[in-house]
């Protein structure tokens, strides 16, 4: 009998149920409880790492910059880290932005540079880069 000729399993594998393993030379069996223990020992750290990564990705730092009329502007905040990027920005007066603006982050501060005409407020939404 070949493996593909076996009946399909119905239910949840447990002790006393076996998985067939064939390496091309010999066919052996592996108790389902051993495979479950192996899978759990691998899956638990991966699940914890994914949960931590997802939580980190959901954290967004929102910074409100008071009205300004010249660039560059430096904003200090201990929550800013060098690996953060701008994921959204809102200008109080969009017409004040007369060209591309660049936001450069470092630990504890960021600098907004570019060209401006008039004045505007700015709200920046920062998240850690992947």
Rosetta blueprint (number, residue, H / E / L):
1 X L
2 X L
3 X H
4 X H
5 X H
6 X L
7 X L
8 X L
9 X L
10 X L
11 X L
12 X L
13 X L
14 X L
15 X L
16 X L
17 X L
18 X E
19 X E
20 X E
21 X E
22 X E
23 X L
24 X L
25 X L
26 X L
27 X E
28 X E
29 X E
30 X E
31 X E
32 X H
33 X H
34 X H
35 X H
36 X H
37 X H
38 X H
39 X H
40 X H
41 X H
42 X H
43 X H
44 X H
45 X H
46 X H
47 X H
48 X H
49 X H
50 X H
51 X H
52 X H
53 X H
54 X H
55 X H
56 X H
57 X H
58 X H
59 X L
60 X L
61 X E
62 X E
63 X E
64 X E
65 X E
66 X E
67 X E
68 X E
69 X L
70 X L
71 X L
72 X L
73 X E
74 X E
75 X E
76 X E
77 X L
78 X L
79 X L
80 X L
81 X L
82 X L
83 X L
84 X E
85 X E
86 X E
87 X E
88 X E
89 X E
90 X E
91 X E
92 X L
93 X L
94 X H
95 X H
96 X H
97 X E
98 X L
99 X L
100 X L
101 X L
102 X E
103 X E
104 X E
105 X E
106 X E
107 X L
108 X L
109 X E
110 X E
111 X E
112 X E
113 X E
114 X L
115 X L
116 X E
117 X L
118 X L
119 X L
120 X E
121 X E
122 X E
123 X E
124 X E
125 X E
126 X E
127 X E
128 X E
129 X L
130 X L
